[in-house]
Amino acid sequence: MLPRARGPRGDLGGDVHEVAVPLDARGHPAELTTGAGSVYDRGVEGRSAVVTGLGAVTSLGGDLASTWEGLVSGRCGIGEITLFDASGFRTRLAAEIKELPEGLPPALARRLSRSDKVGLAAAREALADAGIDPAQEDPTRIGVVLGGGVAGLLDSENYFRALMERGLRGAHPSRALNHPPDQTTDRIAELWGFLGPRSTITTACSSSATSLGYAADLIRHGLADVVVTGGADTLARLTHGGFNALRSVDPDPCKPFDRRRKGLTIGEAAGILVFEEEGRARKRGARIRARFLGYGVTSDAHHMTQPDPSGVAGARAIRECLRAARLDPGDVDYVNAHGTATPQNDSAETTALKLALGERARQVPFSSIKSMIGHCLCSAGAIEAVATVLTIETGIVPPTIHYEEPDPDCDLDVVPNRSREHRVRAALSNSFAFGGNSTVVAFGAAG
């Protein structure tokens, strides 16, 4: 019996299509057909998604401009944690957002979690960047799709701490309501009155990357004309403690692809993209920053926290993304690496890129911005997609900083320590998450 397969661009809401999927020697699905008959190419004819707005809040700055300036200048946003006492952990470092954005109504701001605040700020910036006034739009045609993770967990931690120390009268149970991962998605939809499809995707570190693919599907299938997509995630004691318990963090700032790497540095960020149906965007004269070309999603069922060292699952995600985007390996000009700086991830990702791109892997810049803003967990895929779009738009590839000692297992062009001018017409962004949840997205130049 053939396995049932559904491509990342399969029908939304219809029957699952039975597809004959040949298996390779390891039992993994082999190559699927490409072209007009591919399982990845279904959708309403003539509809495609473009990026018309970007917003960002990171440890490098509270908006898109300061974040991008920090990335291209190779500035490190990693420092001592101030949100909670981290003295008992393996590392006291994180890429913490220095100042929360202002401008939200005070009554609303008092109820919001840290994640909600940065997510709303990035969404506000992205909508303004897109030139979209929500009051002038049909709210039923605007959706919100975000990747979600620990969200307002820090608020819940503070509530339970107060409850244990001061009892019921000294705690505010409403703070625990900020914990669900869909909170930021709901806040964005409610603040601007968006009534289109609303979803929150949680697949660990690939959550917000996967949300981009689903957002594009909504547009391609005619279910929305505009989708606010991306993700927001912020620090919490439990998250920091969990990664420390796994011994997957570096006591010093992380060093992706360097032989001395010992683990990741946790970060926090919000990255929001406005996806818009291309015909509508061109009709209203919007600035198109980039085109969303396609995405690939796989899983490896190998281990809860460690990647498959063979790189097969990551390579499959890259290949599926290339098929969906109708790109050949030679078309790829840049890859934004997942690049966590754990010993296992960086070598497995390097292998995956070689398997998927062949000799082209050695010719393509392949950098990790986690070296500057840390691993931003469920928002990582979104903020890295924002950086990928800006790389295409500006022709500047951000570097991998803290790189000193090459590793023979990570022998690709990681753009060490300094940004580089490089013409980019098509780029990939990798997100390889815990549990083997792998997502790769592709963007192309607007022209």
C-alpha positions in Angstrom: 0.0 0.0 0.0 1.4 3.4 -1.0 1.7 6.0 1.7 -0.6 9.0 1.6 1.2 12.2 0.9 0.1 15.8 0.8 2.4 18.5 -0.4 2.7 21.8 1.4 0.6 23.3 -1.4 -2.1 20.7 -1.3 -5.8 21.6 -1.2 -7.1 23.3 1.9 -10.2 21.8 3.2 -10.7 19.2 0.5 -10.0 15.5 0.4 -6.5 14.4 0.9 -5.1 13.3 -2.5 -3.7 9.8 -2.8 -0.2 10.2 -4.4 2.1 7.3 -5.4 5.2 8.0 -3.4 8.2 5.7 -4.2 10.4 5.0 -1.2 14.2 5.0 -1.1 16.4 2.4 0.6 15.9 4.1 4.0 12.1 4.2 3.6 12.0 7.9 3.0 9.8 9.2 0.1 11.9 9.6 -3.0 11.6 12.4 -5.6 8.1 13.5 -6.6 7.3 14.7 -10.0 7.6 18.4 -10.8 5.9 20.7 -13.2 2.2 21.5 -13.6 1.1 18.1 -12.4 3.1 18.2 -9.1 1.2 17.8 -5.9 2.7 21.1 -4.8 1.2 23.3 -7.5 -2.5 23.2 -6.9 -4.2 26.4 -6.2 -6.4 29.0 -7.8 -4.9 29.9 -11.2 -3.1 33.2 -11.3 -3.0 33.8 -7.5 0.4 34.2 -5.8 1.7 35.7 -2.6 4.1 38.7 -2.4 5.7 40.5 0.6 4.5 44.1 0.9 5.3 44.8 4.5 7.9 43.9 7.2 8.2 44.5 10.9 10.8 43.5 13.4 11.7 43.7 17.1 14.9 42.1 18.3 17.8 42.4 20.7 19.4 44.6 18.1 16.6 47.2 18.0 12.9 47.9 18.4 12.2 48.2 14.7 13.1 46.9 11.2 15.7 49.6 10.4 17.7 49.2 13.6 17.5 45.4 13.4 18.8 45.3 9.8 21.5 47.8 10.6 22.7 45.6 13.4 22.7 42.5 11.3 24.7 44.0 8.4 27.2 45.6 10.7 27.7 42.3 12.5 26.6 43.7 15.9 26.1 41.2 18.7 22.8 41.5 20.6 23.7 38.9 23.2 24.2 39.9 26.8 23.4 39.2 30.5 19.8 38.2 31.3 17.9 40.9 33.2 14.4 39.5 33.1 15.0 37.0 35.9 17.8 35.6 38.0 19.9 33.3 35.8 22.8 32.9 38.2 22.2 29.2 38.8 22.3 28.2 35.1 25.0 27.0 32.8 24.8 30.3 31.0 23.5 33.7 32.1 23.4 35.0 28.5 20.5 35.6 26.1 19.7 37.9 23.3 17.2 39.9 25.3 15.1 42.7 23.8 16.4 45.8 25.6 13.4 48.1 25.5 9.8 47.1 24.8 8.1 49.2 22.1 5.7 51.9 23.1 2.6 53.4 21.6 0.0 50.9 22.6 -3.1 52.1 24.5 -2.2 52.0 28.2 -5.3 50.0 29.2 -4.4 47.4 26.6 -0.7 47.3 27.3 -1.4 46.5 31.0 -3.0 43.2 29.9 -0.5 42.2 27.4 2.4 39.7 27.8 5.9 40.6 26.6 5.3 38.4 23.6 2.1 40.2 22.7 3.7 43.6 23.0 6.6 42.9 20.6 4.3 41.0 18.3 1.8 43.9 18.1 4.6 46.4 17.6 6.1 44.4 14.7 2.6 43.9 13.1 1.9 47.6 13.4 5.2 48.4 11.6 4.6 45.7 8.9 1.1 47.0 8.2 2.4 50.6 7.9 5.3 49.4 5.7 2.7 47.7 3.4 0.7 50.9 3.2 -2.4 49.1 4.5 -4.9 51.0 6.6 -7.1 48.3 8.3 -10.0 50.7 8.6 -10.2 51.0 4.8 -10.1 47.2 4.2 -12.6 44.4 4.0 -11.8 42.7 7.3 -13.1 39.3 6.2 -10.3 39.2 3.5 -7.4 39.7 6.0 -6.1 36.7 7.9 -3.6 36.2 10.7 -1.3 33.2 10.8 1.5 33.1 13.3 3.9 30.6 14.8 3.5 30.3 18.5 5.5 28.9 21.4 5.9 29.8 25.1 4.2 33.2 24.5 3.4 34.7 27.9 4.9 31.9 29.9 6.9 34.4 31.9 3.7 36.0 33.1 2.4 32.6 34.3 5.7 32.0 36.1 5.5 35.3 37.8 1.9 34.6 38.8 2.6 31.3 40.4 5.7 32.6 42.1 3.6 35.4 43.6 0.9 32.9 44.5 3.4 30.7 46.4 5.1 33.7 48.2 2.1 35.9 49.0 -1.0 33.8 48.5 -4.2 34.5 46.5 -4.4 38.1 47.5 -0.9 38.9 46.3 -1.3 37.3 42.9 -3.2 38.3 39.7 -4.6 35.1 38.1 -5.4 37.1 34.9 -1.7 37.1 34.1 -1.9 33.3 33.5 -4.3 33.9 30.7 -1.4 35.2 28.6 0.2 31.7 28.4 -1.6 30.0 25.5 0.5 30.2 22.3 -2.3 31.6 20.2 -2.6 34.8 22.3 -0.5 37.0 20.0 -2.4 35.8 17.0 -5.7 36.7 18.7 -4.4 40.1 19.9 -3.4 41.2 16.4 -6.7 40.1 14.9 -8.7 41.7 17.7 -6.8 45.0 17.7 -7.4 45.6 14.0 -10.6 43.7 13.6 -9.4 41.2 11.1 -12.1 38.6 10.4 -10.3 36.3 7.9 -8.7 33.0 8.7 -6.9 32.9 12.0 -4.4 30.2 12.9 -1.5 29.5 15.3 1.1 26.9 14.3 3.3 25.3 16.9 6.1 23.0 15.5 8.9 24.1 17.9 11.6 26.2 16.2 10.0 25.9 12.7 6.6 27.2 13.9 6.8 30.7 12.3 8.4 29.4 9.1 5.6 26.9 8.7 3.1 29.8 9.3 4.5 31.6 6.2 3.7 28.6 4.0 0.2 28.3 5.3 -0.4 32.0 4.9 0.7 31.8 1.3 -1.6 28.8 0.8 -4.6 30.9 2.1 -3.8 33.5 -0.5 -3.1 31.1 -3.4 -6.4 29.3 -2.7 -8.5 32.4 -2.6 -9.3 32.3 1.1 -7.6 35.6 1.9 -6.2 38.6 0.0 -3.9 39.7 2.8 -2.3 37.7 5.6 -0.4 39.0 8.6 2.1 36.3 9.3 5.3 35.5 11.2 5.7 35.0 14.9 6.7 36.4 18.3 8.4 34.6 21.2 10.1 35.8 24.3 12.2 34.5 27.2 11.0 32.6 30.2 12.7 30.8 33.1 11.3 27.4 32.1 12.6 27.8 28.5 16.0 28.9 29.6 16.1 26.2 32.3 15.1 23.5 29.8 17.8 24.3 27.3 20.3 24.5 30.1 19.2 21.1 31.4 19.8 19.6 27.9 23.3 21.2 28.0 22.6 22.6 24.6 23.6 26.2 25.5 27.0 27.8 25.2 28.2 29.7 28.3 29.6 32.2 25.9 27.9 33.8 22.9 27.0 31.1 20.3 29.4 30.4 17.5 27.6 28.8 14.6 29.7 26.5 12.3 32.9 27.2 14.4 34.9 24.2 15.6 34.7 25.5 19.1 30.8 25.7 19.2 29.2 24.3 22.3 25.5 25.2 21.9 23.0 27.9 21.2 22.1 31.2 22.9 18.4 31.8 23.4 17.0 34.9 22.0 13.6 36.7 21.7 12.1 38.5 18.8 9.1 39.3 16.7 9.2 39.1 13.0 6.0 40.0 11.0 5.5 39.9 7.2 2.5 41.1 5.3 1.7 38.7 2.5 -0.6 40.0 -0.2 -2.1 38.6 -3.3 0.1 39.8 -6.1 -2.5 41.1 -8.5 -4.1 43.2 -5.7 -0.8 44.5 -4.6 0.2 45.6 -8.1 -3.3 47.1 -8.7 -3.0 49.4 -5.7 0.6 50.3 -6.5 2.2 48.7 -3.4 5.9 48.3 -3.1 6.6 44.6 -3.5 9.6 43.7 -1.4 9.9 40.1 -2.5 7.8 37.2 -3.9 7.1 34.1 -1.8 8.1 31.2 -4.1 7.2 28.1 -2.1 8.0 26.0 0.9 8.8 22.4 1.9 7.9 20.6 5.2 9.2 17.2 6.4 9.9 15.3 9.6 12.5 12.8 10.5 11.1 10.9 13.5 14.7 10.5 14.7 14.9 12.0 18.1 13.0 14.6 20.2 15.9 17.0 20.5 18.7 15.8 18.2 18.7 16.0 14.4 19.3 13.0 12.2 23.0 13.3 11.5 22.5 11.9 8.0 20.9 15.2 7.0 18.3 13.3 4.9 15.2 15.0 6.4 16.7 18.5 6.0 17.7 17.7 2.4 14.1 16.5 1.7 12.7 19.7 3.0 15.1 21.7 0.8 14.3 19.6 -2.2 10.5 19.9 -1.6 10.9 23.7 -1.3 12.8 23.8 -4.5 10.1 21.8 -6.3 7.3 24.0 -4.9 9.2 27.1 -5.9 10.2 25.7 -9.3 13.8 26.4 -8.7 16.9 24.4 -9.6 19.8 24.3 -7.2 21.7 26.6 -9.6 19.0 29.3 -9.1 19.7 29.6 -5.3 21.9 32.6 -4.5 21.8 32.5 -0.7 20.7 30.3 2.2 19.8 31.7 5.6 21.0 28.9 7.8 19.1 27.4 10.8 22.7 27.5 12.3 21.9 27.0 16.0 25.6 26.4 16.9 24.9 23.0 18.5 27.5 20.5 17.4 24.9 18.1 15.9 22.7 20.7 14.2 25.4 22.6 12.3 27.1 19.5 10.9 23.7 17.9 9.9 22.5 21.1 8.2 25.8 21.3 6.3 25.3 17.8 5.1 21.7 18.4 4.2 22.6 21.4 2.0 25.2 19.4 0.2 22.7 16.5 -0.4 20.1 18.9 -1.7 22.1 21.4 -3.7 25.1 19.3 -4.8 28.1 21.3 -5.9 26.0 24.5 -5.7 26.2 24.2 -1.9 29.9 25.2 -2.0 29.1 28.3 -4.2 26.3 29.8 -2.1 26.7 32.1 0.9 25.2 30.3 3.9 25.1 32.4 7.1 23.5 32.3 10.5 22.0 35.4 12.0 21.5 33.5 15.3 25.2 34.5 16.0 23.8 38.0 16.5 20.2 37.7 17.8 20.3 34.2 19.3 17.9 31.4 18.7 14.5 33.2 18.9 12.6 29.9 19.3 9.2 29.9 17.6 9.8 33.3 16.1 13.2 32.3 14.6 11.8 31.3 11.2 9.9 34.6 10.9 12.7 37.0 11.8 15.1 35.0 9.6 12.6 35.2 6.8 12.5 39.0 7.3 16.3 39.1 7.1 16.2 36.9 3.9 13.8 39.3 2.2 16.0 42.2 3.1 19.1 40.3 1.8 17.3 39.9 -1.6 16.2 43.5 -1.6 19.5 45.1 -0.6 22.0 42.7 -2.0 23.8 42.5 1.3 24.3 39.1 3.0 24.5 39.3 6.8 27.5 37.5 8.4 28.0 34.7 10.8 29.9 36.4 13.7 32.1 34.8 16.4 33.6 32.6 13.7 37.4 31.9 14.2 38.1 28.2 13.8 36.8 26.3 10.7 35.2 22.9 11.3 35.9 20.4 8.5 32.3 19.1 9.1 30.9 22.6 8.3 33.0 23.5 5.3 30.7 25.8 3.4 30.8 29.6 2.9 29.4 30.8 6.2 30.2 34.5 5.5 32.5 34.9 8.5 32.3 38.0 10.6 31.6 40.6 7.9 28.6 41.2 5.7 29.0 40.9 2.0 27.6 42.5 -1.1 26.1 39.7 -3.3 23.3 39.8 -5.9 20.5 37.6 -4.7 17.6 36.7 -7.0 16.3 33.7 -5.0 17.0 32.6 -1.5 16.1 29.9 1.0 15.7 30.1 4.7 16.0 26.8 6.8 14.2 26.0 10.0 15.1 22.6 11.4 13.3 22.2 14.7 13.2 19.8 17.7 11.2 16.6 17.0 12.5 16.6 13.4 10.1 19.3 12.2 11.8 20.8 9.2 10.6 23.7 7.1 12.3 25.5 4.3 10.9 28.6 2.6 11.9 30.3 -0.6 11.7 34.0 -1.6 12.5 35.6 -4.9 13.2 39.1 -6.1 10.2 41.3 -6.8 11.1 42.0 -10.4 
